Amino acid sequence: MNNKPNIREKTLKYGLGYPVDEELVMLILGTGNRQMTVQTMAKKIVEVLNSGDSGDMVERLLKMKGVGQGKALAIAAALELGKRRSCHLGAHVSTPSDLIPFVNHFAMSDKEHFLAVTLNGGHDIIQIHVVAVGTCNRLLVHPRDVFADAIKDNAAGIILCHNHPSGNSEPSKEDIETTESLLKVSEIVGIPILDHIIIDYNNYYSFRENDLLGS
């Protein structure tokens, strides 16, 4: 009996933390094939996942009877996406260049993304939050959205970051005005803004390094 729809319903109701590993794999696979049910395939795939690192994951999955390239790549891609989205957790940031590897993928977007990077007292990353998404040359940022996540994370400080799809990381007049407004709010909230970093395809601009954050 295929209980995949039930897993979907329960996941939608209780969230992605509800399914066990095999059920998560079932959600990725979608269906089985003539050789094995999706439940059996998911169980075997989890065994493969638990038997080694992800370096040769595709090759090991393809050795499984009944697992083709499409399903092997789907599993490997899900693992890679999860790794990219969580590799920043706990990373220490002492200079702007320490943060760039964790936000650089936003530089490739044709829309502006405004990020609030929350940090603990030791300047380790708690989380990277997407605060707002705009067009290719316009982005509206509300202080409430910037500091809501910082308060929730109990952050000791935040780093602002956004991309310039134009390819020029120099701050615009609006960037400077937005930063000045957020600095005033940070004093009231009690969560300091440690830097504002603008990224493009090849470079970055740090407000801190260019003395644009005040004292």
Long-range contacts (C-beta under 8 A, 24 or more apart in sequence): 2-37, 2-38, 2-39, 3-39, 4-30, 4-31, 4-38, 21-46, 21-49, 22-46, 25-75, 28-74, 28-75, 28-78, 29-71, 29-74, 29-75, 32-66, 33-66, 35-65, 35-66, 36-66, 41-66, 41-67, 41-71, 45-75, 49-75, 49-79, 54-79, 54-80, 54-83, 88-125, 88-128, 89-125, 89-126, 89-127, 90-124, 90-125, 91-124, 91-125, 92-122, 92-123, 92-124, 92-125, 93-117, 93-119, 93-123, 93-124, 93-125, 93-159, 94-123, 96-195, 96-197, 96-204, 96-206, 96-208, 96-209, 97-204, 99-125, 99-159, 99-161, 99-197, 100-197, 100-199, 100-204, 102-128, 103-128, 103-161, 103-197, 103-199, 104-199, 106-161, 106-162, 106-163, 106-199, 107-163, 107-199, 107-200, 107-201, 108-201, 109-163, 109-165, 110-136, 110-165, 111-135, 111-136, 111-165, 112-136, 112-137, 112-138, 112-139, 112-162, 112-163, 112-164, 112-165, 113-162, 113-163, 114-139, 114-141, 114-146, 114-160, 114-161, 114-162, 115-160, 115-161, 115-162, 116-146, 116-147, 116-149, 116-150, 116-158, 116-159, 116-160, 116-161, 117-158, 117-159, 117-160, 117-161, 118-149, 118-150, 118-153, 118-155, 118-157, 118-158, 119-155, 119-156, 119-157, 119-158, 119-159, 119-194, 120-155, 120-156, 121-156, 123-157, 123-194, 126-153, 126-155, 127-153, 136-165, 136-166, 137-165, 137-166, 141-178, 141-182, 143-181, 143-182, 143-185, 146-182, 146-185, 147-185, 147-186, 147-189, 147-191, 150-189, 150-191, 151-189, 151-191, 155-191, 156-191, 157-191, 157-192, 157-193, 157-194, 158-186, 158-191, 158-192, 158-193, 158-194, 159-193, 159-194, 159-195, 159-196, 159-197, 160-193, 160-195, 160-196, 160-197, 161-196, 161-197, 161-198, 161-199, 162-198, 162-199, 163-198, 163-199, 163-200, 164-198, 164-199, 164-200, 165-200, 166-200, 167-200, 167-201, 167-202, 168-200, 169-198, 169-199, 169-200, 169-203, 169-204, 169-205, 170-198, 170-205, 171-196, 171-198, 171-205, 171-207, 171-212, 176-212, 179-207, 179-212, 179-213, 183-213, 183-214
